[in-house]
Amino acid sequence: MDWHAVAKTLIASLDETDGSRKDAWSLNEGQRRSLTALAQRIPQNGVVIADEVGMGKTRIAVALARAVVRQGGRVAVLVPPGLGFQWAQEMQDGGVECPPLLRSLEQYFKPWDPKEGGTPLWSTQSVVLLSHQIANWRIGEGTRAPYWSLLPLLYATWRKVCDGRYPRHFHAAPELSDPRIRAAADDIAAWAKRAGGTPVDFLNTLVDEAPWPAAMKSGQYSSGSALRVALERAVGIGLGFFDLIIIDEAHKSRGDATGLSRLLNNVALAPADGRKLAMTATPVELDAEQWQDVLDRIAVKAADGRCLPDHEQTTRAIGAYVKAVNEVKTQLSDAGKRQNYRTAARAFEQTLSPYLLRRDKREAQSVQAFARHAGLPPHAYRRERPLIIDPAKLSPAWRQVVCAAEALSLAAAQGTAPQAQRLRLTMGNGHGIAKIIDQLQQDEAEDREQLAMDRKLEDEPNLNSARSRRVDWWLDVMRQALRNENVLLDHPAIDRAVREIESAHDNGEKVLVFGRYTAPMKKLVELLNARQMLRALRDNRPWPQSGLRESEYDAVKAAQRQLGILRDESIDSINAQLKRQYEELENRRQSAREHLFHTLRAGLATYPDDTAAKHLFHAFERNPVGQASVTRAVMELLTLDEASPRDWADAFVHLVDAARDREDVDDRGEAGLNEAGAAALWPKLAERFDEEYSHPQGGFARLMYGDTKHVTRRLLQMAFNRQDSYPRVLVAQSVVGREGLNLHKACRTVLLLHPEWNPAVVEQQIGRVDRLGSRWEQLLEEAVANGVRGSDLPRIDILPIVFQGTYDEHNWMVLKARWDALRAQLHGSVIHVPDDYDDPLLRRIADEINDVAPDFSPGTAPV
């Protein structure tokens, strides 16, 4: 690959992306600076783009991919779970064609399936999106042949190409009879013979590693085995070689044996002169040595045999910088330590700059405007406001629970039960009282994704029987107090969260809540909806629910008791009131249904004819299945009294976009969705709308957790991003909601039901609302235009729940200290002085140190 030509193409593309061309794909000024910096670096080595969350890293990567494709190269993008749709959309917006995300072996073999009718081979695709989990196969004794037979078939086929004959007993092996996999092996071998060079060497090595006939035993392909590696590489050769490999969320799965590392080493194959672009907002989380993990993922060998970046050189620079930071923070007044820091910071920047680009929020125009008009440091645009719970004011039962949880935090050993071990590890990892309490309510099935993530971070328990019994005793105390699941409706943390959420709602704000375990999150959602329902009935406002489900009875009774609204009304009486008001709402919907096609036709008139939305509307007109659900869905997205036909059409377009999977589009991409394709797709979409919108229930608050379908997640994201629509509150399980969802267009408040111990995770959570084009940016612009100044300017609010005087407060202080350490390495904020701290000397020293912090911003960092 001619990387100098790629660099020239990148520079030339700056004229295309400056925003001067109407309706053209554009990049902002910071992204364009990153492209210039990439053009300077990519001819020599790979690059890490470590921009802060929400600053548009993906668009920079798409621009580089487009430049590589224009020079005749190939690109692979390694995509984390849940982000395939967004990557496909970004590629499409940038004018880069690519097939749907490749997730499984079944999908991998489709180009060789005669039933698929000539699907292009993967090796002919200029861009391939690969799931991080594409190679997570479970293969053992008895596993069906399609999961492992590619390797022995490729071995046999290459032997035939090289020696003119198949290996002994080849034709007698029924495991090798699948026509798809045979065709794949034939195509791969024929391609390698034509190409020569690297592919031939690769197949020769692969064949040497695949013993015959042992390669036909499925038990030989277990994870980590030699044949498993060979199989992964066999799959990789079928994809072809990629000149550029883009690694999204490159901080994930650190270490050589992890899924992402195996994908990089074995499946996404690159020629010797290939390049890697790693993308991560958190290259370092808790340990500065994690820098090295990400840097190693972009390493290339130079012509002189050196590895770039040089592992030993970067390790020395990182270690010296971390040591200098720790020393200067504890000995601020020592001029020698400050000079040592300057030297180490300069070496750290010079060593990493050829490989690292990072823009942070200090460069964002909105953050600079906030600092200028507020008279505060740039980071103050985020406001951390702990929601304090005073245990002394709790009921005796809840005081007992909090005290038992606090006792667990002091116990040095673990109980013998797995749950007791996890509870102790919870404290050891820095989680607080609320999480300890709620962990007793965890559900192994519904919380499996969160628990799997937690277990990756836990150490093996160190059992001690005497102390374990102490832990078990305190666990029993807590279980007795929490034996009724409905006790969660009066959970102090849930009560505090409800009051804060409702206050934000009264001020016109939406709230994003992060938690860990499904049971307390479900109770929070149920309680919020029950309280809003009672208020709606009291005030004669419509509520989109015709009656209560039995599972909601307890939440409604708790809400009646807490609010004193309709306190003496029975469930039957409330159901009767809901039914009456719902009939009125249904009458309005019926009227809207009768005019739906006319209204949408008028609104879509200004849309181009050859668009997916218009084709789907025509299919909807011809086959009006799902009409009731579509009407309800569109109505929920609009302020009906003010909605024009164009508003109805825009809502319909957003609705169908959110409901579509990437697999709903044929291999030609968006342009391939013609009238016939739309006619085939519409019944699927209508079924999804019916499933999501046909149940008459309140939606003030909604839950998103591991079992939430991906289409539901996208529909929730779409609705949450509209200022006037439900849900007003989105309660998301941390492992599900903290990555890949953009929830910033109507929300600037993040509430942490179970505050995390890892500042990088909290950054990811806040990053859901702190993004380009956010509600906060819009409110700030309006406030500045209206003359608002100082501390009255709007901010992004981060609200952790903390039990006062307990381990929670210690946990919060530890998290803030870790946050400070993260800022020192990523944000150039080595010494953090509180906004209200009045010490001129300390501020002068802090400014002196922070001013010489490493800077990897494009345009300022040396190459």
C-alpha positions in Angstrom: 0.0 0.0 0.0 1.3 3.4 -0.9 0.7 5.2 2.4 2.1 8.5 1.1 -0.6 8.4 -1.6 -3.2 7.8 1.2 -1.8 10.8 3.1 -2.2 13.0 0.0 -5.7 11.8 -0.5 -6.5 12.7 3.1 -5.2 16.2 2.6 -7.1 16.6 -0.6 -10.3 15.5 1.2 -10.1 18.5 3.5 -11.7 20.6 0.7 -14.6 18.1 0.5 -15.4 18.1 4.2 -15.1 21.8 5.2 -18.9 22.2 5.3 -19.0 24.7 2.3 -20.9 22.2 0.1 -24.6 22.0 0.8 -25.7 18.5 2.0 -22.1 17.2 1.7 -20.6 15.0 4.4 -18.5 17.4 6.6 -16.1 17.4 9.5 -15.6 20.1 12.2 -12.4 22.0 12.6 -11.0 19.6 15.2 -11.7 16.6 13.2 -10.1 18.2 10.1 -7.0 18.9 12.2 -6.9 15.3 13.2 -7.0 14.3 9.5 -4.0 16.5 8.8 -2.1 14.9 11.8 -3.1 11.4 10.5 -1.7 12.3 7.1 1.7 13.2 8.7 1.8 10.0 10.8 0.2 7.1 8.8 3.1 6.7 6.3 5.4 5.8 9.1 3.2 3.8 11.6 -0.2 3.1 13.1 -2.0 5.7 15.2 -4.2 5.7 18.4 -7.0 8.2 18.3 -7.9 8.8 22.0 -10.3 11.7 21.7 -12.6 12.2 24.7 -16.0 10.6 24.5 -18.4 12.3 22.1 -16.0 14.3 20.0 -16.4 12.4 16.7 -13.6 9.8 16.5 -15.7 7.6 14.2 -16.0 10.2 11.5 -12.2 10.6 11.5 -11.8 6.9 11.0 -14.4 6.9 8.2 -12.4 9.6 6.4 -9.2 7.5 6.6 -11.0 4.4 5.4 -12.4 6.4 2.4 -8.9 7.5 1.6 -7.5 4.0 1.7 -10.3 2.7 -0.5 -9.8 5.5 -3.0 -6.2 4.3 -3.3 -7.3 0.7 -4.0 -6.8 -0.6 -0.5 -9.0 -2.7 1.8 -10.2 -1.9 5.3 -11.5 -4.0 8.2 -13.3 -2.4 11.1 -13.4 -4.3 14.4 -16.7 -3.3 16.0 -17.9 -3.9 19.6 -21.3 -5.5 20.2 -24.2 -3.2 19.6 -22.4 -0.7 17.4 -22.7 -2.4 14.0 -25.7 -0.3 13.0 -24.0 3.0 13.9 -20.8 2.1 12.1 -22.7 1.1 9.0 -24.6 4.4 9.1 -21.4 6.4 9.5 -19.8 4.6 6.6 -22.9 5.2 4.5 -22.9 8.9 5.4 -19.2 9.1 4.5 -19.9 7.6 1.1 -18.1 4.3 1.9 -19.9 1.1 0.8 -19.8 -2.0 3.0 -21.8 -5.1 3.6 -23.6 -5.8 6.9 -21.6 -6.4 10.1 -20.1 -9.9 10.0 -21.1 -11.6 13.3 -21.0 -15.4 12.8 -19.6 -18.3 10.9 -23.1 -18.9 9.4 -22.9 -15.4 7.9 -19.3 -15.9 6.9 -20.1 -18.8 4.6 -23.0 -17.1 2.9 -21.0 -16.0 -0.2 -20.3 -19.7 -0.9 -23.9 -20.8 -0.3 -25.6 -21.6 -3.7 -28.9 -20.5 -2.2 -27.6 -17.0 -1.7 -27.3 -16.3 -5.5 -23.9 -14.8 -6.1 -23.2 -12.8 -2.9 -19.8 -11.1 -3.3 -16.8 -12.9 -1.7 -15.5 -11.2 1.5 -12.1 -10.8 -0.1 -13.6 -8.7 -2.9 -15.2 -6.2 -0.4 -13.3 -3.0 0.0 -14.6 -2.6 3.6 -15.6 -5.3 6.0 -17.2 -4.7 9.4 -16.1 -7.5 11.9 -17.8 -8.0 15.3 -15.4 -8.2 18.2 -17.1 -11.5 18.9 -16.8 -13.1 15.5 -14.3 -15.7 16.8 -16.0 -16.5 20.1 -16.9 -20.0 19.0 -17.6 -22.8 21.5 -16.1 -25.9 20.0 -15.5 -29.2 21.8 -16.3 -32.8 21.5 -19.4 -33.3 19.4 -19.5 -29.8 17.9 -21.0 -29.9 14.4 -18.6 -29.9 11.5 -19.5 -26.5 10.0 -17.9 -24.8 13.0 -14.5 -26.4 12.5 -14.2 -28.1 9.1 -12.9 -25.2 7.1 -9.3 -25.9 8.4 -9.1 -29.6 7.3 -10.9 -28.7 4.0 -8.4 -25.9 3.3 -5.5 -28.3 4.2 -6.8 -30.9 1.8 -7.5 -28.5 -1.0 -4.1 -26.8 -0.7 -2.5 -30.2 -0.8 -4.4 -30.9 -4.0 -3.2 -27.6 -5.5 0.4 -28.2 -4.5 0.8 -32.0 -4.8 -1.9 -32.8 -7.3 -3.8 -35.1 -4.9 -5.9 -35.0 -1.7 -4.6 -36.5 1.5 -5.5 -40.1 2.3 -9.1 -40.8 3.3 -10.3 -37.4 2.3 -13.2 -38.6 0.2 -14.4 -40.9 3.0 -14.8 -38.1 5.5 -18.5 -37.1 5.7 -17.6 -34.2 8.0 -16.0 -32.5 4.9 -19.0 -32.7 2.6 -20.7 -29.3 3.3 -20.8 -27.7 -0.2 -20.5 -24.1 1.2 -17.3 -24.9 3.1 -15.9 -26.9 0.2 -16.5 -23.9 -2.1 -14.9 -21.6 0.4 -11.7 -23.8 0.6 -11.6 -24.0 -3.3 -11.9 -20.2 -3.7 -9.3 -19.5 -1.0 -6.8 -21.9 -2.5 -7.4 -20.6 -6.1 -7.0 -17.0 -4.9 -3.8 -17.8 -3.1 -2.3 -19.5 -6.2 -3.2 -16.6 -8.4 -1.9 -14.0 -5.9 1.3 -15.7 -5.0 3.7 -14.3 -2.4 2.2 -13.7 1.1 -1.0 -15.7 0.6 1.0 -18.7 -0.6 3.4 -18.4 2.4 0.5 -18.1 4.7 -1.3 -21.2 3.4 2.0 -23.2 3.5 2.5 -22.3 7.1 -1.1 -23.0 7.9 -1.0 -26.5 6.4 2.2 -27.3 8.3 0.3 -26.5 11.5 -2.7 -28.6 10.7 -2.0 -32.4 11.3 -3.9 -34.9 9.2 -6.2 -36.6 10.1 -6.2 -35.2 13.7 -7.6 -31.9 12.3 -11.0 -33.7 11.8 -11.5 -34.2 15.5 -13.7 -31.4 16.9 -12.2 -31.8 20.4 -8.9 -30.5 19.1 -10.4 -27.0 18.6 -10.9 -25.9 22.1 -10.1 -22.3 23.0 -6.4 -21.7 23.2 -5.4 -24.9 21.3 -3.0 -24.8 18.4 -5.7 -26.0 16.0 -8.1 -23.3 17.3 -5.5 -20.7 16.3 -5.0 -22.3 12.9 -8.8 -22.4 12.4 -9.1 -18.7 13.2 -6.4 -18.0 10.7 -8.1 -20.1 8.1 -11.2 -18.0 8.6 -9.1 -14.9 8.3 -7.5 -15.9 5.0 -11.1 -16.2 3.6 -11.6 -12.5 4.4 -8.4 -11.6 2.5 -5.7 -9.2 3.7 -6.5 -5.7 4.9 -4.3 -2.7 4.4 -5.9 -0.8 7.2 -7.5 -2.3 10.4 -9.6 0.1 12.5 -10.1 -1.1 16.1 -13.0 0.5 17.8 -13.0 0.5 21.6 -9.4 -0.6 21.4 -9.0 -0.6 25.2 -11.3 -3.6 25.5 -10.1 -7.1 26.4 -6.5 -6.2 27.2 -4.0 -9.0 26.9 -2.7 -11.4 24.3 -5.2 -14.2 25.0 -8.4 -12.1 24.8 -11.0 -12.2 22.1 -10.0 -8.9 20.6 -6.3 -9.7 20.6 -7.0 -13.1 18.9 -9.1 -11.3 16.3 -6.3 -8.9 15.6 -3.6 -11.6 15.5 -5.4 -14.4 13.7 -8.6 -13.2 11.9 -8.1 -9.7 10.6 -4.9 -10.3 8.6 -2.7 -7.6 7.3 0.3 -7.5 4.9 3.7 -6.5 6.3 3.1 -2.8 5.4 -0.4 -2.7 6.9 -1.5 -0.1 9.4 -3.8 -0.1 12.4 -5.9 2.7 13.7 -7.0 2.2 17.3 -9.9 4.2 18.7 -10.6 4.6 22.4 -11.6 7.4 24.8 -10.0 5.6 27.7 -6.6 4.2 26.7 -5.8 4.1 30.4 -8.3 3.4 33.2 -6.7 2.5 36.5 -3.1 1.5 35.6 -0.8 3.7 33.5 0.8 0.6 32.1 -2.5 0.2 30.2 -1.1 2.7 27.7 1.2 0.0 26.5 -1.6 -2.4 25.8 -3.2 0.0 23.3 0.1 1.1 21.8 1.1 -2.6 21.2 -2.1 -3.0 19.2 -1.0 -0.6 16.5 2.7 -1.8 16.3 4.3 -2.2 12.9 7.8 -3.3 11.9 9.9 -0.7 10.2 12.1 -1.5 7.2 15.1 -1.7 9.5 13.4 -4.4 11.6 12.6 -2.1 14.5 9.1 -2.2 16.1 7.2 1.0 16.1 6.3 2.1 18.7 9.4 0.7 20.6 8.0 -1.2 23.6 10.9 -0.6 25.9 11.1 3.1 25.0 7.4 3.8 25.6 7.4 1.7 28.8 10.3 3.8 30.2 8.6 7.1 29.3 5.2 6.1 30.8 6.8 4.8 34.0 8.9 8.0 34.5 5.9 10.2 33.9 3.6 8.4 36.3 6.4 8.6 39.0 6.9 12.3 38.3 3.1 12.9 38.6 2.8 11.1 41.9 5.8 13.0 43.3 4.8 16.5 42.2 1.2 16.0 43.5 2.5 15.1 47.0 5.4 17.6 47.1 4.0 20.7 45.3 6.4 23.1 47.0 9.5 21.2 45.9 11.0 23.0 42.9 13.2 20.0 42.1 10.1 17.8 41.9 8.4 20.3 39.6 11.5 20.4 37.3 11.5 16.6 37.3 7.9 16.7 36.2 8.6 19.1 33.4 11.4 16.8 32.1 9.3 13.6 32.4 6.2 15.3 30.8 8.3 16.5 27.8 9.7 13.0 27.3 6.3 11.4 27.6 4.9 13.7 25.0 7.8 13.3 22.6 7.8 9.5 22.9 4.0 9.0 22.4 3.2 11.9 20.0 4.1 10.0 16.8 1.5 7.4 17.6 -1.1 9.2 19.7 -3.7 11.9 18.9 -6.1 13.1 21.6 -8.6 16.0 21.6 -10.4 16.7 24.9 -13.4 18.8 25.8 -11.2 21.8 26.5 -10.9 22.2 22.7 -14.6 22.1 22.2 -16.0 25.6 21.4 -18.9 25.1 23.8 -16.6 24.3 26.7 -14.4 27.3 25.9 -17.5 29.5 25.7 -18.6 28.2 29.1 -15.3 28.9 30.7 -15.2 32.4 29.2 -18.7 33.4 30.2 -18.7 31.6 33.6 -15.3 32.7 34.7 -14.6 29.1 35.8 -12.1 26.4 34.7 -13.2 24.5 31.6 -13.8 21.3 33.5 -16.5 23.0 35.6 -19.1 22.7 32.8 -19.7 19.3 34.5 -21.1 19.6 38.0 -20.7 16.6 40.4 -23.4 16.9 43.0 -23.6 13.9 45.4 -27.1 13.0 46.6 -26.5 12.4 50.3 -28.6 9.9 52.3 -28.3 10.4 56.1 -28.7 6.9 57.7 -29.8 8.5 61.0 -33.0 9.6 59.3 -33.9 6.2 57.9 -36.4 3.8 59.4 -35.0 1.3 62.0 -35.2 -1.5 59.4 -33.2 0.4 56.8 -30.7 1.6 59.4 -30.1 -2.1 60.2 -29.6 -2.9 56.6 -27.1 0.0 56.1 -25.2 -1.0 59.2 -25.0 -4.6 58.1 -23.7 -3.5 54.7 -21.2 -1.3 56.4 -20.0 -4.2 58.5 -19.4 -6.2 55.3 -17.1 -3.5 54.1 -15.0 -4.0 57.2 -14.8 -7.8 57.0 -11.5 -8.8 55.5 -12.5 -12.3 54.3 -15.3 -13.8 52.3 -18.2 -16.0 52.9 -18.2 -19.5 51.5 -21.3 -18.9 49.3 -20.5 -17.5 45.8 -22.9 -14.6 46.5 -21.0 -13.8 49.7 -17.7 -13.9 47.8 -19.1 -11.5 45.2 -20.4 -9.2 47.9 -17.0 -9.0 49.5 -15.3 -8.4 46.1 -17.8 -5.6 45.6 -16.3 -3.8 48.6 -12.8 -4.7 47.6 -13.3 -3.2 44.2 -14.6 0.0 45.7 -18.3 -0.3 45.3 -20.5 1.2 47.9 -23.4 0.5 50.3 -26.2 0.8 47.7 -24.6 -1.8 45.5 -24.0 -4.1 48.5 -27.7 -3.9 49.4 -28.9 -4.3 45.9 -26.6 -7.2 45.1 -28.8 -9.4 47.4 -31.6 -8.7 44.8 -29.5 -9.7 41.8 -30.9 -12.2 39.3 -28.5 -14.6 37.6 -30.5 -14.6 34.4 -31.5 -11.0 34.0 -28.2 -9.7 35.2 -26.0 -12.1 33.4 -24.2 -9.5 31.2 -23.5 -7.3 34.2 -22.3 -10.2 36.3 -20.1 -11.5 33.5 -18.5 -8.1 33.2 -18.0 -7.9 37.0 -16.4 -11.4 37.1 -13.8 -10.3 34.6 -12.7 -7.7 37.0 -12.7 -9.8 40.2 -9.8 -11.7 41.7 -10.1 -15.2 43.1 -11.6 -15.3 46.6 -9.3 -16.0 49.5 -11.4 -18.0 51.9 -11.0 -17.9 55.7 -13.6 -19.9 57.5 -13.8 -17.8 60.7 -14.1 -14.5 59.0 -16.3 -16.0 56.3 -18.8 -17.0 59.0 -18.8 -13.3 60.1 -19.6 -12.2 56.6 -22.4 -14.9 56.4 -23.9 -13.7 59.6 -24.1 -10.1 58.4 -25.6 -11.4 55.1 -28.3 -13.1 57.0 -29.1 -9.9 58.9 -29.6 -8.2 55.5 -31.6 -11.0 54.0 -34.0 -10.9 56.9 -34.6 -7.2 56.4 -34.9 -7.6 52.6 -36.8 -10.9 52.5 -39.8 -9.1 50.8 -38.8 -7.9 47.3 -41.3 -5.0 47.6 -39.1 -3.6 50.3 -37.2 -2.1 47.4 -40.0 0.3 46.8 -38.9 2.1 50.0 -35.2 1.6 49.3 -33.5 4.9 50.5 -31.5 5.1 47.3 -34.5 4.6 45.1 -36.5 7.2 47.2 -33.7 9.7 46.8 -33.4 9.0 43.1 -37.2 9.4 42.6 -37.2 12.8 44.3 -34.3 14.1 42.3 -35.6 12.7 39.0 -39.0 14.3 39.6 -37.4 17.6 40.4 -35.5 17.5 37.2 -38.6 16.6 35.2 -40.5 19.5 36.8 -37.7 21.7 35.4 -38.2 20.3 31.9 -35.2 17.9 32.0 -34.8 14.3 31.1 -32.7 12.0 33.3 -30.4 9.1 32.4 -30.0 6.7 35.3 -27.2 4.0 35.4 -27.5 1.0 37.7 -26.1 -2.5 37.9 -28.8 -4.9 39.0 -32.1 -5.4 37.3 -34.4 -5.8 40.4 -33.8 -2.4 42.0 -33.8 -0.7 38.5 -37.2 -2.3 37.7 -38.6 -1.1 41.0 -37.4 2.4 40.3 -39.1 2.4 36.9 -42.3 0.9 38.3 -42.4 3.5 41.1 -41.7 6.5 38.8 -44.4 5.4 36.4 -46.9 4.7 39.2 -46.4 8.2 40.8 -46.7 9.9 37.4 -49.9 7.9 36.7 -51.5 9.0 40.0 -50.7 12.6 39.3 -52.1 12.3 35.7 -55.4 10.9 37.1 -55.6 13.5 39.8 -55.0 16.4 37.3 -57.2 14.9 34.5 -54.3 14.6 32.1 -54.2 11.7 29.6 -52.1 8.7 30.6 -51.3 6.0 27.9 -52.5 3.1 29.9 -55.9 1.3 30.0 -55.4 -0.7 33.1 -52.9 -1.9 35.6 -51.0 -5.2 35.3 -50.8 -7.3 38.5 -47.1 -6.8 38.6 -47.7 -3.0 39.0 -50.1 -3.3 42.0 -47.4 -3.0 44.7 -45.7 0.0 43.1 -49.1 1.8 42.8 -49.9 1.1 46.4 -46.5 2.4 47.5 -47.0 5.5 45.3 -50.4 6.1 46.9 -48.9 5.9 50.4 -45.9 8.1 49.5 -47.8 10.8 47.7 -51.1 10.7 49.4 -52.8 10.9 46.0 -55.9 8.8 45.5 -54.8 7.1 48.8 -58.2 5.6 49.5 -58.8 4.3 46.0 -58.8 0.6 45.3 -57.0 -1.0 42.4 -60.4 -1.6 40.8 -61.3 2.0 41.2 -58.0 3.1 39.6 -58.5 0.7 36.8 -61.9 2.1 36.1 -60.5 5.7 35.9 -57.7 4.5 33.6 -60.2 2.8 31.3 -62.3 6.0 31.0 -59.5 8.3 30.3 -57.9 5.8 27.9 -61.1 5.6 25.8 -60.8 9.4 25.2 -57.1 8.9 24.2 -58.1 6.1 21.9 -60.7 8.3 20.2 -57.9 10.8 19.4 -55.7 8.0 18.0 -58.6 6.7 15.9 -59.0 10.2 14.4 -55.3 10.3 13.7 -55.3 6.8 12.1 -58.0 7.9 9.7 -55.9 10.8 8.4 -52.5 9.1 8.8 -51.7 8.3 5.2 -52.9 11.7 4.0 -50.8 13.5 6.6 -47.7 11.4 5.9 -48.1 11.7 2.1 -48.2 15.5 2.5 -45.2 15.6 4.8 -43.1 13.3 2.7 -43.7 15.3 -0.5 -40.5 17.2 0.0 -38.4 14.1 0.6 -36.4 12.8 -2.5 -38.3 10.0 -4.3 -35.5 7.4 -4.1 -35.2 7.2 -0.3 -35.7 4.2 1.9 -38.4 6.0 4.0 -40.4 6.9 1.0 -40.3 3.3 -0.4 -41.3 2.0 3.0 -44.2 4.5 3.2 -45.5 3.3 -0.2 -45.2 -0.3 1.0 -47.1 0.7 4.1 -49.9 2.3 2.0 -50.3 -0.9 -0.1 -50.1 -3.2 3.0 -51.4 -1.2 6.0 -50.4 -3.8 8.7 -49.2 -2.1 11.9 -51.3 1.0 11.3 -52.5 1.3 14.9 -49.0 0.8 16.3 -47.4 3.3 13.8 -50.0 5.9 14.6 -49.4 5.5 18.4 -45.7 5.6 17.9 -45.7 8.7 15.8 -48.1 10.5 18.2 -45.9 9.7 21.2 -43.0 11.5 19.4 -45.0 14.7 18.7 -46.5 17.7 20.4 -49.8 17.1 18.6 -51.3 20.5 18.9 -48.3 22.0 17.1 -47.4 19.2 14.7 -47.3 19.9 11.0 -47.5 17.2 8.2 -43.7 17.6 7.9 -43.3 16.9 11.6 -45.4 13.8 11.2 -43.2 12.7 8.3 -40.0 13.4 10.1 -41.2 11.3 13.1 -42.1 8.5 10.7 -38.7 8.6 9.1 -36.9 8.5 12.5 -39.2 5.6 13.6 -38.5 3.4 10.6 -34.8 4.2 10.7 -34.6 3.1 14.4 -36.6 -0.1 13.8 -34.5 -1.3 10.9 -31.6 -3.7 11.4 -28.6 -3.5 9.1 -29.5 -7.0 7.9 -32.8 -5.6 6.6 -30.9 -3.9 3.8 -29.5 -6.1 1.0 -25.8 -6.3 0.2 -25.9 -3.3 -2.0 -26.6 -1.1 1.0 -29.3 1.6 1.4 -29.6 2.2 -2.3 -30.6 -1.4 -2.8 -33.9 -0.9 -0.8 -36.1 -0.5 -3.8 -39.9 -0.8 -3.9 -39.8 -4.6 -3.9 -37.4 -4.7 -1.1 -39.4 -2.3 0.9 -42.6 -4.3 0.3 -40.8 -7.4 1.7 -39.4 -5.5 4.7 -42.5 -3.6 5.8 -44.3 -6.6 7.5 -41.2 -7.2 9.6 -41.1 -3.6 10.7 -44.9 -3.6 11.4 -44.3 -6.7 13.6 -41.6 -4.8 15.5 -43.9 -1.8 16.0 -46.8 -4.0 17.2 -44.5 -5.7 19.7 -43.2 -2.4 21.0 -46.3 -0.1 20.9 -49.4 -2.3 21.0 -49.4 -2.7 24.8 -51.2 0.1 26.6 -48.8 1.0 29.3 -47.2 4.2 30.8 -43.8 5.1 29.5 -42.6 8.0 31.7 -39.7 5.8 32.7 -38.3 2.9 30.7 -35.7 0.2 31.5 -32.9 -0.9 29.3 -31.0 -4.0 30.4 -29.3 -7.1 29.0 -32.5 -8.8 27.7 -33.7 -5.6 26.0 -33.7 -6.3 22.2 -31.5 -4.3 20.0 -34.4 -2.9 18.0 -36.0 -1.8 21.3 -32.8 -0.1 22.4 -32.7 1.9 19.1 -36.4 2.9 19.5 -35.7 4.0 23.1 -32.7 6.0 22.0 -34.7 7.7 19.3 -37.6 8.6 21.6 -35.3 9.6 24.5 -33.5 12.0 22.2 -36.7 14.0 21.5 -37.3 16.7 24.0 -41.1 16.5 24.3 -41.6 12.7 24.1 -41.6 9.8 26.5 -39.6 8.3 28.1 -38.5 11.2 30.3 -36.3 8.8 32.3 -34.2 6.0 30.9 -32.8 3.6 33.5 -29.9 1.7 31.9 -27.9 -1.2 33.1 -24.3 0.0 33.2 -22.8 -2.8 31.0 -25.6 -2.2 28.4 -26.0 1.5 28.3 -22.6 3.0 28.8 -21.2 2.4 25.3 -22.6 2.8 21.8 -25.8 4.8 22.7 -26.1 8.5 21.9 -28.6 9.9 24.4 -27.5 13.5 24.4 -30.0 15.4 22.3 -32.5 15.9 25.1 -30.7 15.1 28.3 -27.9 16.6 30.4 -28.4 14.9 33.7 -26.8 11.5 34.7 -27.8 9.9 38.0 -25.6 7.0 39.3 -27.7 4.6 41.3 -24.7 2.5 42.0 -21.6 4.7 41.6 -18.7 2.9 39.9 -15.2 2.4 41.2 -13.5 2.9 37.8 -13.4 6.5 36.5 -13.1 5.4 32.9 -16.5 3.6 33.2 -18.0 6.8 34.7 -16.5 8.8 31.8 -18.2 6.4 29.4 -21.6 6.8 31.2 -21.3 10.6 31.2 -20.3 10.4 27.6 -23.7 9.3 26.6 -25.0 12.8 27.2 -21.8 14.8 26.8 -21.4 14.8 23.0 -21.3 17.1 20.1 -24.7 18.6 19.4 -25.9 17.9 23.0 -28.9 19.5 24.8 -26.3 21.1 27.1 -24.6 22.8 24.2 -28.0 24.1 22.9 -29.0 25.4 26.4 -25.6 27.0 26.8 -25.8 28.8 23.5 -29.3 30.1 24.4 -28.2 31.2 27.8 -25.2 33.1 26.5 -27.3 34.8 23.9 -29.7 35.9 26.7 -26.9 37.4 28.7 -26.6 34.7 31.4 -23.2 34.7 33.0 -21.3 33.1 35.9 -22.5 30.1 37.9 -26.0 30.4 36.5 -25.0 29.0 33.1 -26.3 25.5 32.5 -24.1 22.5 33.2 -24.0 18.8 32.8 -25.1 17.3 36.1 -23.6 14.1 37.5 -25.6 12.8 40.5 -24.1 9.9 42.5 -26.1 8.5 45.4 -24.0 8.4 48.6 -24.9 7.1 52.1 -23.4 9.6 54.5 -20.8 8.5 57.0 -20.3 5.1 55.4 -18.0 3.3 53.0 -19.9 5.2 50.3 -18.2 8.4 51.2 -14.8 6.7 51.1 -15.7 5.1 47.8 -16.7 8.5 46.4 -13.4 10.1 47.5 -11.4 7.2 46.0 -13.3 7.5 42.8 -12.5 11.3 42.7 -8.8 10.6 43.4 -8.8 8.1 40.5 -10.6 10.6 38.4 -7.8 13.1 39.2 -5.2 10.5 38.1 -7.0 9.9 34.9 -7.2 13.7 34.2 -3.4 13.9 34.8 -2.7 11.4 32.0 -5.6 12.2 29.6 -6.7 15.8 30.2 -3.5 17.6 31.2 -5.0 18.4 34.6 -2.3 17.2 37.0 -3.2 19.4 39.9 -6.9 19.9 40.4 -7.8 22.9 42.5 -11.5 23.1 43.6 -13.4 26.1 42.1 -14.1 27.6 45.5 -10.5 27.2 46.9 -9.0 30.5 47.7 -5.2 30.1 47.6 -3.4 32.2 45.0 -0.1 30.5 45.6 -1.6 27.0 45.1 -3.4 28.2 41.9 -0.1 29.7 40.6 1.8 26.4 41.2 -1.1 24.3 39.7 -1.2 26.5 36.6 2.6 26.2 36.3 2.4 22.4 36.4 -0.7 22.0 34.3 0.7 24.3 31.6 3.5 21.9 30.8 1.4 18.8 30.9 1.7 16.5 27.8 -0.5 17.7 24.9 -1.4 15.3 22.1 -3.9 17.6 20.4 -3.5 17.5 16.6 -1.7 20.6 15.4 0.2 21.1 18.7 1.8 17.7 19.3 5.2 17.1 17.6 5.5 14.4 15.0 
